[in-house]
């Protein structure tokens, strides 16, 4: 019988089978760690105590309150010095001289002379005042004693006691003695407490001014953003802007640099202040440092807007409350007010709010519109909000081409007379032909108005969303003319240009929404033909100039400084149709967002105001048309339409099929072929919807009978 051998060392190749013997490994204990020296432990303890947050907080509190008291004393001393001397006037003179305002300098110098003359007069009066004071005290004392004695005589006569003559005088002396005793009692504690009360007063002044370094302030103040905007904060921010001429001028002004500032006014969710720059400082030097100025004001870049008002050498700063621009502005009045209507000529569309928090409404009357920006920033929503408001005017007609084709404009089914939806080249071709048809309509109106100036036409809005696709369409027609492009041979470009040139005279208006503008997808002549130009965030300053024009950008419009993704729906608008502050060439609008469901409800209200508009959708060319079905389609829900209107709608549906060869006679023959015909109503030839539906039923019945045979 064999015995198991237990090895006390680990074999090099231990067996792996189950029958292998158990191997025990003996690991020696690690040697004890050497003791940490006392000086190391003491250093660690001191370091831990010094760096502990409680220690830091205590040190900050001690430094803060001590500096509050010290700097409060400086502030009080400065105020006292200003009140007793002409230092304030001298600072104002230096400020005016540094700003190049000699008239103001002369006025302050005159005030200083008046102050010095009044002070000299007061000092001369002090030379004579001791004698006059002594005389006044003597006379006052004598009169007082005489009155007290007279009062005592009256009391003596009344009481029949001669000793009452001195009673009032005695009572007065006792009262004075009481006051002296009170002063003797209080004087000691007052001498002890007085300095502490004085220090408390100085601390109060310093704490109200937060007269301590930022590191010593409380954590909630030190880490918070958006401190209240005061003149001193604005001046300090301008001084530290890195413009040498501005910094030197403010240094010469001393603490009176705030004289550059106009009143700080509350403006919506922020404040507004005009800054008159000193001589030698250009407005564009301040504009170019918007980010640094914002950070000096403890704001983000997007929370400070710099514009150039009419006043020379002046910049207007609008400074938002910290975080205010990230808050939503609330629903559109179109959603909340179901009784709202629109008026194309006199009304204004509720588009959103300006930076002041005031409602921003825009007039659309006879104004071509261009909205541009980067992708997915709210362009379609901004356009659709305007169109939904205008749809509440039953007289306005819409022809819409949505070259994105994802259903954003589907709510206009039953409102728009034509609706094209899709991103393909075929859809771009159809959009081009729609705009060309609008040119024909415009020319027809112009000719009719030339014959009869009293004619008034219903407004026609020709809207192309994602218009950059039409400009970039590579397709060519049978005449070899390209549909897209920016040359005189481009069909879309030339059609838009013609509407821009003459359309507003007869209320044929071009609205376009484009994406990421360039000279290729938004030609210069087209973008400059729009009366209302609005831009969401764009990538570069050159794109901002394309969107709004160089004049607006040079005057402070900065859509390129908006935040992509965070400032969705925020537009910079240049238009005479919206109220813009005097001296500015643009205004920033935070637009209301109308989601699909409320948009459908608004569209339903618009449809209820109209008499069954049949929305025509373009179809692929070459498709065989069912003329009778097309007549039924263009009638829509209308019980009857004049034959001329039916022919016009057929032509809009497919100009190639229903061209000039389609006349009243041909339409009449089509209906008679199936047992119906147009009839007169009030002396006008009309087509009845019921008759057309009956003709379709007759045709289907005949087809079924033929199939049965």
Phi and psi in degrees as a GROMACS rama.xvg file:
@    title "Ramachandran Plot"
@    xaxis  label "Phi"
@    yaxis  label "Psi"
@TYPE xy
-89.2319  150.782  UNK-2
-103.73  146.377  UNK-3
-74.3903  133.878  UNK-4
-101.274  126.688  UNK-5
-100.481  116.749  UNK-6
-89.6784  139.988  UNK-7
-97.6108  9.1842  UNK-8
-131.222  156.093  UNK-9
-80.5045  120.366  UNK-10
-67.9277  155.127  UNK-11
-67.6988  -43.9044  UNK-12
-124.104  85.6888  UNK-13
-69.4953  144.285  UNK-14
-66.783  151.217  UNK-15
-111.294  -6.24246  UNK-16
-79.6796  165.373  UNK-17
-66.2904  -25.1147  UNK-18
-84.3301  -0.0361791  UNK-19
-65.8685  146.282  UNK-20
-69.7156  153.904  UNK-21
-72.4161  132.354  UNK-22
-110.238  126.445  UNK-23
-105.708  133.728  UNK-24
-113.865  125.896  UNK-25
-99.8069  116.442  UNK-26
-104.249  123.465  UNK-27
-69.8038  149.86  UNK-28
-65.2868  144.579  UNK-29
-69.3939  148.667  UNK-30
-67.4242  144.856  UNK-31
-62.0232  143.377  UNK-32
-68.7806  144.681  UNK-33
-68.843  146.172  UNK-34
-65.5982  143.302  UNK-35
-75.6392  131.109  UNK-36
-61.0737  152.879  UNK-37
-62.1194  -38.4571  UNK-38
-67.8563  -30.7258  UNK-39
-69.3073  -46.2902  UNK-40
-62.8453  -38.6162  UNK-41
-65.4952  -40.8324  UNK-42
-63.6694  -41.4734  UNK-43
-63.3869  -40.9656  UNK-44
-64.7589  -42.2898  UNK-45
-64.7573  -43.7616  UNK-46
-61.8477  -42.6162  UNK-47
-63.1619  -40.3169  UNK-48
-68.6219  -40.3841  UNK-49
-69.5163  -39.9092  UNK-50
-88.2028  -1.54762  UNK-51
-64.2217  146.603  UNK-52
-63.0915  -34.2603  UNK-53
-63.2288  -41.0713  UNK-54
-63.6702  -43.8141  UNK-55
-62.1462  -43.5828  UNK-56
-63.2443  -41.8688  UNK-57
-64.1137  -43.2107  UNK-58
-63.2896  -41.1769  UNK-59
-63.1345  -42.6886  UNK-60
-62.7545  -44.7079  UNK-61
-62.4808  -46.7597  UNK-62
-64.7689  -40.8952  UNK-63
-62.4585  -50.5506  UNK-64
-70.5705  -33.6287  UNK-65
-65.3559  -41.7996  UNK-66
-71.2354  -32.3032  UNK-67
-56.591  -45.9333  UNK-68
-68.1222  -46.8443  UNK-69
-62.9238  -50.2649  UNK-70
-71.0411  -28.3147  UNK-71
-62.4968  -39.3298  UNK-72
-62.6364  -39.9121  UNK-73
-63.2613  -41.1891  UNK-74
-64.6428  -44.6689  UNK-75
-64.0742  -42.1716  UNK-76
-63.2869  -39.9325  UNK-77
-64.7083  -41.1728  UNK-78
-64.1521  -42.3598  UNK-79
-64.4191  -42.0536  UNK-80
-62.6713  -42.3063  UNK-81
-63.083  -35.5958  UNK-82
-73.3642  -28.9814  UNK-83
-94.474  -19.5487  UNK-84
-122.79  -179.589  UNK-85
-94.2457  22.459  UNK-86
-60.6671  -40.23  UNK-87
-60.3618  -45.3178  UNK-88
-65.9059  -37.5403  UNK-89
-64.5458  -38.9664  UNK-90
-64.0761  -41.4783  UNK-91
-63.3125  -37.0671  UNK-92
-64.7132  -44.1495  UNK-93
-63.7969  -37.5902  UNK-94
-62.5102  -47.8041  UNK-95
-63.9989  -39.3096  UNK-96
-66.2869  -40.4029  UNK-97
-65.5086  -33.0729  UNK-98
-82.1317  -4.77469  UNK-99
78.2564  15.7241  UNK-100
-99.3104  86.5434  UNK-101
-69.3629  -31.4435  UNK-102
-62.6261  -45.1921  UNK-103
-64.6702  -37.2485  UNK-104
-62.3649  -42.9342  UNK-105
-64.3005  -38.4246  UNK-106
-64.8945  -43.0421  UNK-107
-67.2085  -33.6272  UNK-108
-65.5664  -38.6869  UNK-109
-63.5672  -40.9623  UNK-110
-62.8678  -39.0535  UNK-111
-63.1447  -41.5105  UNK-112
-64.0898  -39.8467  UNK-113
-65.275  -40.3588  UNK-114
-61.9274  -44.9601  UNK-115
-65.6858  -39.1098  UNK-116
-63.8143  -42.5273  UNK-117
-66.0967  -38.2374  UNK-118
-66.1939  -41.4522  UNK-119
-62.3606  -38.5677  UNK-120
-64.4444  -40.4867  UNK-121
-65.5002  -40.3292  UNK-122
-66.5316  -38.8644  UNK-123
-64.914  -35.3747  UNK-124
-64.1259  -30.3333  UNK-125
-65.4572  -25.5034  UNK-126
-66.1214  -33.4671  UNK-127
-95.7702  -12.8512  UNK-128
-67.221  -34.561  UNK-129
-60.2363  -44.8583  UNK-130
-63.6654  -45.3007  UNK-131
-66.0506  -35.5556  UNK-132
-66.6417  -41.8263  UNK-133
-62.234  -44.7176  UNK-134
-60.5825  -43.5329  UNK-135
-62.8153  -40.6419  UNK-136
-66.2049  -42.7553  UNK-137
-61.9613  -48.0961  UNK-138
-63.1306  -43.53  UNK-139
-63.1631  -41.3292  UNK-140
-64.3553  -44.9626  UNK-141
-61.6509  -43.7104  UNK-142
-63.7807  -43.2173  UNK-143
-62.029  -45.1284  UNK-144
-62.6548  -41.8012  UNK-145
-60.8084  -41.3054  UNK-146
-66.2134  -39.4354  UNK-147
-66.4399  -41.8751  UNK-148
-63.7971  -42.3933  UNK-149
-61.208  -40.9602  UNK-150
-63.1345  -37.7484  UNK-151
-66.1337  -37.8441  UNK-152
-61.7797  -43.287  UNK-153
-61.6205  -42.5947  UNK-154
-65.3313  -40.5056  UNK-155
-63.0795  -43.6166  UNK-156
-62.7331  -40.3697  UNK-157
-70.2709  -37.433  UNK-158
-96.1179  -4.61622  UNK-159
58.4888  37.6784  UNK-160
-136.361  116.3  UNK-161
-68.7543  -22.1872  UNK-162
-69.184  -17.4918  UNK-163
-70.235  -8.44977  UNK-164
-61.6967  -38.0334  UNK-165
-96.9627  3.72852  UNK-166
-60.7152  -49.1734  UNK-167
-61.1941  -38.5578  UNK-168
-67.3343  -39.55  UNK-169
-65.1643  -40.9353  UNK-170
-64.3453  -37.7282  UNK-171
-65.4791  -42.9695  UNK-172
-62.6964  -41.9122  UNK-173
-64.3356  -37.8206  UNK-174
-64.5969  -41.1245  UNK-175
-64.0995  -40.6231  UNK-176
-62.1006  -39.2975  UNK-177
-62.1031  -42.8165  UNK-178
-62.0149  -39.0063  UNK-179
-65.0082  -42.626  UNK-180
-62.8371  -40.1408  UNK-181
-62.5778  -42.3647  UNK-182
-64.0618  -39.4347  UNK-183
-62.845  -36.4139  UNK-184
-73.7494  -42.4816  UNK-185
-80.827  -26.4063  UNK-186
-57.8568  -43.0517  UNK-187
-61.959  -56.3768  UNK-188
-59.3936  -34.5699  UNK-189
-63.896  -39.3496  UNK-190
-64.343  -30.9523  UNK-191
-78.4886  -43.9747  UNK-192
-81.7855  -28.6181  UNK-193
-51.6926  -50.5701  UNK-194
-59.0529  -37.0158  UNK-195
-66.5185  -39.3645  UNK-196
-64.3426  -38.5295  UNK-197
-64.4206  -42.9545  UNK-198
-63.1455  -39.2853  UNK-199
-62.2619  -39.658  UNK-200
-64.6289  -42.5045  UNK-201
-64.7872  -39.9549  UNK-202
-61.6312  -40.2212  UNK-203
-62.0388  -44.1652  UNK-204
-61.9064  -45.2774  UNK-205
-66.1391  -38.7053  UNK-206
-68.7058  -36.6893  UNK-207
-65.4098  -33.2345  UNK-208
-88.4656  -2.6882  UNK-209
49.8847  49.5444  UNK-210
-81.8522  68.0072  UNK-211
-152.504  155.884  UNK-212
-61.4528  158.183  UNK-213
-61.1569  -34.7197  UNK-214
-67.7878  -22.6064  UNK-215
-91.3113  -8.44433  UNK-216
-73.5363  160.761  UNK-217
-59.2249  156.338  UNK-218
-60.424  -41.2426  UNK-219
-66.5169  -28.8454  UNK-220
-84.1423  -40.118  UNK-221
-65.3864  -37.1406  UNK-222
-95.0718  -9.72419  UNK-223
-79.4662  151.871  UNK-224
-110.425  159.802  UNK-225
83.1281  40.9812  UNK-226
-63.6511  156.102  UNK-227
-57.4604  141.392  UNK-228
-83.4431  117.955  UNK-229
-120.682  163.474  UNK-230
-55.9235  -40.8384  UNK-231
-65.5895  -37.008  UNK-232
-66.1116  -42.3796  UNK-233
-64.9752  -44.1232  UNK-234
-63.0989  -43.1852  UNK-235
-62.8979  -40.4067  UNK-236
-63.208  -39.4931  UNK-237
-69.827  -38.4961  UNK-238
-62.926  -37.8453  UNK-239
-91.3927  18.9814  UNK-240
-77.555  -16.4241  UNK-241
90.7677  18.649  UNK-242
-103.583  107.463  UNK-243
-55.7399  -45.2083  UNK-244
-61.9987  -38.3588  UNK-245
-69.9116  -42.4464  UNK-246
-63.2809  -44.8266  UNK-247
-65.2021  -39.2684  UNK-248
-64.3202  -41.1792  UNK-249
-67.8852  -36.0876  UNK-250
-62.2695  -40.0041  UNK-251
-68.3789  -26.8866  UNK-252
-76.1186  -15.3418  UNK-253
68.1064  -146.764  UNK-254
-74.2936  -5.02747  UNK-255
-91.3073  19.9239  UNK-256
-60.4033  -18.698  UNK-257
-65.985  -11.5552  UNK-258
-66.6094  -14.8209  UNK-259
-68.4555  -21.4772  UNK-260
-93.2858  142.656  UNK-261
-82.1649  -174.603  UNK-262
-61.4119  139.977  UNK-263
-85.648  112.34  UNK-264
-107.298  141.259  UNK-265
-70.363  128.564  UNK-266
-135.787  91.9274  UNK-267
64.7264  -125.839  UNK-268
-92.047  34.8647  UNK-269
-168.885  -162.097  UNK-270
-129.784  161.849  UNK-271
-134.111  139.962  UNK-272
-149.193  139.327  UNK-273
-94.5509  134.633  UNK-274
-117.748  117.922  UNK-275
-88.9184  112.071  UNK-276
-76.091  147.164  UNK-277
-68.9635  163.563  UNK-278
-58.9402  137.273  UNK-279
94.9824  -2.42865  UNK-280
-115.392  123.108  UNK-281
-91.292  150.615  UNK-282
-63.5405  -34.2752  UNK-283
-70.5938  -19.4903  UNK-284
-67.3437  -34.6955  UNK-285
-76.5356  -42.1733  UNK-286
-58.004  -37.9902  UNK-287
-70.535  -12.2877  UNK-288
-116.092  41.0206  UNK-289
-61.1554  -43.4484  UNK-290
-63.6669  -45.7793  UNK-291
-64.2049  -40.4146  UNK-292
-62.1912  -43.0525  UNK-293
-61.6279  -44.3155  UNK-294
-67.8704  -34.4464  UNK-295
-64.0191  -27.0593  UNK-296
-92.4871  10.6792  UNK-297
56.2623  44.5284  UNK-298
-128.814  162.372  UNK-299
-79.8758  161  UNK-300
-59.2194  -39.0682  UNK-301
-73.8224  -5.97289  UNK-302
-96.9862  4.45951  UNK-303
-127.524  126.673  UNK-304
-119.595  134.303  UNK-305
-118.051  119.215  UNK-306
-125.96  165.714  UNK-307
-112.749  106.9  UNK-308
-77.243  -174.439  UNK-309
-70.1601  -31.9416  UNK-310
-61.9317  138.701  UNK-311
-68.5359  146.447  UNK-312
55.9648  38.0132  UNK-313
-130.984  138.27  UNK-314
-119.094  145.694  UNK-315
-108.988  121.045  UNK-316
-102.462  128.232  UNK-317
-113.326  120.996  UNK-318
-119.482  116.175  UNK-319
-75.867  152.434  UNK-320
-63.3318  141.458  UNK-321
-57.4014  123.385  UNK-322
81.5023  -3.65766  UNK-323
-66.7174  -33.0115  UNK-324
-75.5844  -9.56352  UNK-325
-91.4348  -3.25049  UNK-326
-87.0297  141.447  UNK-327
-66.4652  155.975  UNK-328
-99.4299  -1.32029  UNK-329
98.1494  169.74  UNK-330
-74.0307  161.87  UNK-331
-73.5541  146.097  UNK-332
-57.4594  -24.7812  UNK-333
-61.9332  -30.7776  UNK-334
-84.0878  -39.9464  UNK-335
-85.3821  -23.3736  UNK-336
-114.149  98.2418  UNK-337
-74.7893  -9.0092  UNK-338
-94.5731  0.0713159  UNK-339
-65.9598  138.463  UNK-340
-123.576  175.548  UNK-341
-128.294  155.891  UNK-342
-139.011  111.942  UNK-343
-57.679  -39.527  UNK-344
-83.0421  -43.5977  UNK-345
-110.817  -13.7267  UNK-346
-88.8782  171.874  UNK-347
-131.931  135.426  UNK-348
-77.7527  130.528  UNK-349
-73.8052  106.523  UNK-350
-100.285  -30.0799  UNK-351
166.555  -142.956  UNK-352
-132.776  145.384  UNK-353
-84.3092  -179.38  UNK-354
-66.9899  -21.3433  UNK-355
-76.1927  -10.0597  UNK-356
90.5845  1.0584  UNK-357
-81.8982  152.951  UNK-358
-63.7163  133.439  UNK-359
-106.391  108.904  UNK-360
-117.28  145.413  UNK-361
-129.429  138.699  UNK-362
-85.4476  134.209  UNK-363
-107.225  5.20907  UNK-364
-66.511  116.749  UNK-365
51.6408  44.4927  UNK-366
-129.965  121.583  UNK-367
-70.5082  147.965  UNK-368
-127.95  137.996  UNK-369
-134.72  123.378  UNK-370
-122.39  126.268  UNK-371
-136.437  171.235  UNK-372
157.33  179.62  UNK-373
-73.8779  167.703  UNK-374
-67.0312  143.543  UNK-375
62.2936  40.7214  UNK-376
-117.322  2.8004  UNK-377
108.767  17.7185  UNK-378
-65.2331  -50.3541  UNK-379
-63.2947  -39.5975  UNK-380
-62.8581  -39.7493  UNK-381
-66.6641  -41.6713  UNK-382
-66.6392  -43.6349  UNK-383
-66.5552  -33.7534  UNK-384
-61.5795  -40.4756  UNK-385
-67.5913  -43.5072  UNK-386
-65.7633  -37.1541  UNK-387
-64.7223  -40.1443  UNK-388
-64.6831  -45.569  UNK-389
-67.665  -26.2694  UNK-390
-65.2043  -19.8532  UNK-391
-75.8336  -3.43086  UNK-392
-96.0051  109.161  UNK-393
-63.9277  -17.3349  UNK-394
-82.5358  -14.7104  UNK-395
-82.6382  133.185  UNK-396
-105.399  149.955  UNK-397
-127.757  134.077  UNK-398
-119.799  119.866  UNK-399
-124.942  134.224  UNK-400
-124.151  113.601  UNK-401
-103.451  100.597  UNK-402
-86.409  8.2098  UNK-403
-89.759  -44.1371  UNK-404
72.7004  35.217  UNK-405
-114.517  15.3902  UNK-406
94.621  9.69259  UNK-407
-62.7556  -29.649  UNK-408
-107.745  13.6699  UNK-409
-64.7956  -23.941  UNK-410
-65.5564  -15.0319  UNK-411
-87.4954  7.04567  UNK-412
-63.4791  121.548  UNK-413
93.7473  -4.42798  UNK-414
-114.243  -51.1214  UNK-415
-77.9152  138.976  UNK-416
-74.9599  -22.6516  UNK-417
-141.089  136.224  UNK-418
-139.891  113.768  UNK-419
-109.343  127.914  UNK-420
-133.843  118.23  UNK-421
155.957  152.941  UNK-422
-99.8012  0.0865728  UNK-423
-78.2809  170.382  UNK-424
-62.1212  -34.5661  UNK-425
-61.5291  -39.9566  UNK-426
-68.0593  -36.0513  UNK-427
-64.2342  -38.3713  UNK-428
-63.4377  -44.363  UNK-429
-63.8435  -39.0281  UNK-430
-63.2109  -39.8009  UNK-431
-62.7279  -44.5499  UNK-432
-66.6953  -32.8751  UNK-433
-63.2649  -43.5703  UNK-434
-66.3768  -37.8182  UNK-435
-65.422  -37.4378  UNK-436
-63.7138  -35.7891  UNK-437
-65.0646  -33.8006  UNK-438
-64.0922  -42.7622  UNK-439
-61.9901  -42.6481  UNK-440
-62.0207  -40.8484  UNK-441
-62.1933  -45.9626  UNK-442
-64.0958  -37.3246  UNK-443
-62.7348  -42.9498  UNK-444
-65.6601  -41.98  UNK-445
-61.4653  -42.8035  UNK-446
-66.3417  -41.8504  UNK-447
-65.8876  -37.8037  UNK-448
-71.7459  -29.1003  UNK-449
-65.1311  -36.7345  UNK-450
-76.0951  -35.7161  UNK-451
-139.142  94.8188  UNK-452
-62.5076  -14.9417  UNK-453
-81.7577  -8.10334  UNK-454
-65.9528  135.424  UNK-455
-118.587  125.981  UNK-456
-102.879  148.47  UNK-457
-68.0069  141.905  UNK-458
-61.4451  139.341  UNK-459
-121.746  117.482  UNK-460
-99.5673  115.313  UNK-461
-99.7355  107.012  UNK-462
-114.226  124.246  UNK-463
-122.57  111.395  UNK-464
-93.5427  142.618  UNK-465
60.1845  48.1894  UNK-466
-65.1711  -17.9574  UNK-467
-61.2878  -27.2404  UNK-468
-68.1414  -36.1985  UNK-469
-67.4159  -39.5724  UNK-470
-67.3155  -30.3883  UNK-471
-96.7497  6.01458  UNK-472
-65.9485  126.528  UNK-473
-86.7242  -7.02662  UNK-474
-67.202  154.21  UNK-475
-127.236  150.069  UNK-476
-85.097  -177.323  UNK-477
-62.7058  -26.6913  UNK-478
-86.9308  11.7628  UNK-479
69.0998  8.47271  UNK-480
-80.695  132.62  UNK-481
-72.9731  144.421  UNK-482
-73.7697  -40.1966  UNK-483
-95.9202  -168.513  UNK-484
103.297  176.757  UNK-485
-127.755  22.0589  UNK-486
-104.634  173.936  UNK-487
-66.8049  -14.8794  UNK-488
-86.8019  -12.1291  UNK-489
-72.0963  126.98  UNK-490
-71.2721  -44.1848  UNK-491
-66.9454  -45.6861  UNK-492
-58.3356  -46.6494  UNK-493
-70.0379  -35.3346  UNK-494
-65.1884  -43.2343  UNK-495
-64.0468  -41.1866  UNK-496
-61.654  -40.2002  UNK-497
-64.9704  -40.8642  UNK-498
-65.9609  -40.8418  UNK-499
-60.4406  -36.3899  UNK-500
-72.9542  -40.0084  UNK-501
-129.808  -9.60109  UNK-502
-63.0246  -39.455  UNK-503
-63.8689  -24.3951  UNK-504
-65.0929  -28.13  UNK-505
-120.231  22.0406  UNK-506
61.0208  37.9456  UNK-507
-106.621  109.889  UNK-508
-117.022  143.6  UNK-509
-106.243  118.889  UNK-510
-112.486  131.264  UNK-511
-134.385  139.998  UNK-512
-117.414  126.829  UNK-513
-128.793  167.558  UNK-514
-126.6  134.768  UNK-515
47.5879  69.1945  UNK-516
-65.6339  139.701  UNK-517
-139.284  173.732  UNK-518
-67.0424  -21.3365  UNK-519
-83.0634  -43.3935  UNK-520
-96.0991  -0.188562  UNK-521
-152.092  81.3529  UNK-522
-58.7732  151.888  UNK-523
-57.0222  -45.5494  UNK-524
-64.8852  -30.8776  UNK-525
-75.6768  -47.0624  UNK-526
-67.0913  -30.8997  UNK-527
-80.8484  -8.49312  UNK-528
-84.6537  -7.87839  UNK-529
-85.1291  134.198  UNK-530
-77.5427  -33.6975  UNK-531
-115.085  118.502  UNK-532
-121.045  127.616  UNK-533
-133.126  142.036  UNK-534
-133.321  129.994  UNK-535
-80.5335  -167.457  UNK-536
-61.5437  134.402  UNK-537
-124.762  169.79  UNK-538
-80.6309  -36.3381  UNK-539
-135.559  165.588  UNK-540
-65.8901  -33.9256  UNK-541
-64.569  -35.9653  UNK-542
-68.5968  -35.7134  UNK-543
-61.8038  -39.1987  UNK-544
-67.1092  -36.5551  UNK-545
-62.4937  -41.0395  UNK-546
-72.8841  -43.1952  UNK-547
-115.672  -16.5988  UNK-548
100.552  148.91  UNK-549
-64.0335  -34.4009  UNK-550
-61.9383  -45.7543  UNK-551
-65.5749  -40.5292  UNK-552
-67.5509  -41.2079  UNK-553
-64.4114  -25.9849  UNK-554
-89.4733  4.54042  UNK-555
120.691  -10.2341  UNK-556
-63.388  129.407  UNK-557
-141.815  64.0596  UNK-558
-64.969  -20.7615  UNK-559
-73.3156  -11.8109  UNK-560
-98.787  -1.02429  UNK-561
-69.6385  161.765  UNK-562
-96.6538  120.045  UNK-563
-64.571  129.158  UNK-564
88.8018  -33.1618  UNK-565
-94.7495  -27.771  UNK-566
-107.074  41.3566  UNK-567
-60.6146  135.33  UNK-568
81.493  -0.353797  UNK-569
-91.0086  120.854  UNK-570
-115.802  143.839  UNK-571
-103.101  120.049  UNK-572
-114.962  131.899  UNK-573
-119.967  108.393  UNK-574
-165.909  148.564  UNK-575
-86.3539  1.74635  UNK-576
-88.6934  -4.71391  UNK-577
-126.153  146.756  UNK-578
-71.3183  117.177  UNK-579
-114.734  133.935  UNK-580
-52.3542  144.35  UNK-581
-56.0352  134.968  UNK-582
89.4145  -10.5989  UNK-583
-102.327  155.492  UNK-584
-108.175  -0.522654  UNK-585
-154.402  169.016  UNK-586
-144.288  143.996  UNK-587
-95.1819  127.257  UNK-588
-122.8  129.702  UNK-589
-96.3428  106.581  UNK-590
-79.213  150.425  UNK-591
-70.8891  140.479  UNK-592
-100.024  124.409  UNK-593
-110.257  111.689  UNK-594
-72.2388  173.374  UNK-595
-62.6001  -41.7527  UNK-596
-65.9734  -51.0633  UNK-597
-64.8498  -29.8671  UNK-598
-63.2128  -39.4891  UNK-599
-65.3871  -35.9293  UNK-600
-67.4484  -41.0553  UNK-601
-64.8298  -41.5038  UNK-602
-62.6413  -36.3127  UNK-603
-63.816  -38.8776  UNK-604
-64.6355  -37.6413  UNK-605
-67.0656  -38.3791  UNK-606
-66.0902  -34.796  UNK-607
-65.8302  -21.7357  UNK-608
-83.6793  -9.86109  UNK-609
-112.399  158.588  UNK-610
-97.6773  73.8274  UNK-611
57.1822  69.1773  UNK-612
-76.9193  127.994  UNK-613
-91.0625  118.158  UNK-614
-83.6514  121.366  UNK-615
-93.1815  132.907  UNK-616
-114.268  130.269  UNK-617
-66.101  148.391  UNK-618
-125.308  167.658  UNK-619
-64.6261  142.506  UNK-620
-69.7249  150.452  UNK-621
90.1561  -11.2525  UNK-622
-72.1333  135.409  UNK-623
-71.873  128.045  UNK-624
-89.9574  142.507  UNK-625
-99.4272  97.7395  UNK-626
-59.6362  -43.1961  UNK-627
-66.1805  -40.5541  UNK-628
-65.8863  -35.9344  UNK-629
-66.5543  -36.7521  UNK-630
-62.9384  -42.2295  UNK-631
-63.924  -36.9549  UNK-632
-67.0435  -43.7104  UNK-633
-72.1966  -23.4985  UNK-634
-69.034  -32.866  UNK-635
60.142  -132.048  UNK-636
-92.7939  -0.123284  UNK-637
-69.0468  131.915  UNK-638
-65.3484  -30.8008  UNK-639
-161.055  153.95  UNK-640
-140.18  152.005  UNK-641
-65.9892  148.352  UNK-642
-60.7113  -35.7129  UNK-643
-62.2564  -39.2502  UNK-644
-68.4032  -37.953  UNK-645
-62.6825  -45.0434  UNK-646
-63.0076  -39.1124  UNK-647
-64.0195  -41.286  UNK-648
-69.551  -36.9287  UNK-649
-62.0934  -40.7928  UNK-650
-64.5252  -40.3898  UNK-651
-66.5077  -32.7728  UNK-652
-65.7324  -45.4744  UNK-653
-154.816  90.85  UNK-654
-59.149  -31.0191  UNK-655
-67.7196  -39.5242  UNK-656
-83.0025  -45.1024  UNK-657
-104.736  65.1109  UNK-658
-89.3855  -150.331  UNK-659
-63.689  -22.147  UNK-660
-70.3969  -15.5722  UNK-661
-87.6985  116.759  UNK-662
-127  -179.589  UNK-663
-59.8333  -38.6137  UNK-664
-65.0369  -41.5107  UNK-665
-67.9068  -38.781  UNK-666
-63.8944  -40.4699  UNK-667
-63.2284  -41.9717  UNK-668
-63.3404  -38.4811  UNK-669
-60.5432  -44.1639  UNK-670
-72.9114  -39.5017  UNK-671
-63.5746  -30.4005  UNK-672
-60.2022  -27.2826  UNK-673
-113.627  25.1137  UNK-674
85.8696  10.7742  UNK-675
-131.005  165.074  UNK-676
-156.584  154.64  UNK-677
-63.2869  147.254  UNK-678
-131.9  162.432  UNK-679
-86.014  146.003  UNK-680
-136.672  115.019  UNK-681
57.4166  39.6313  UNK-682
81.4203  3.29754  UNK-683
-119.667  135.229  UNK-684
-71.0693  125.48  UNK-685
-130.59  162.009  UNK-686
-114.01  123.73  UNK-687
-89.2972  136.465  UNK-688
-63.3649  -41.5379  UNK-689
-61.2492  -38.2846  UNK-690
-64.9832  -40.8215  UNK-691
-66.9046  -42.6316  UNK-692
-63.5563  -36.2831  UNK-693
-66.9587  -37.5532  UNK-694
-64.9136  -39.2535  UNK-695
-63.7291  -40.7086  UNK-696
-64.735  -40.3724  UNK-697
-62.0567  -42.708  UNK-698
-64.7617  -41.0844  UNK-699
-65.1474  -37.6634  UNK-700
-65.3052  -41.4235  UNK-701
-64.2855  -38.8458  UNK-702
-65.8295  -37.322  UNK-703
-67.9726  -39.5891  UNK-704
-64.7438  -40.6276  UNK-705
-64.6236  -38.6774  UNK-706
-67.7878  -33.899  UNK-707
-69.0437  -36.5321  UNK-708
